[in-house]
Amino acid sequence: MEYYEDIARKEGIELGMSQGISEGESKKLYELVEKGIITITTGADNIGLSVDEFLNQMKLAGYKPPKQYFHRKNFRS
């Protein structure tokens, strides 16, 4: 039984690390877009989202895109 618990624990750790890395990558892209270093399209392409999805996720994470993007539908500052 302990063998299966060790496997489950290892898989849980690996999943948590993977999710943490993914979240960190997303936050870094949001930060780069917010600072105007990369475009919103570049950020969205890098994590496989549409521009609108990227904008919504960016807002949920507490970041704001450069002002020229505020006019986009479904995004309210």
Secondary structure, 3 states (H helix, E strand, C coil): CHHHHHHHHHHHHHHHHHHHHHHHHHHHHHHHHHCCCCCHHHHHHHHCCCHHHHHHHHHHCCCCCCHHHCCCCCCCC
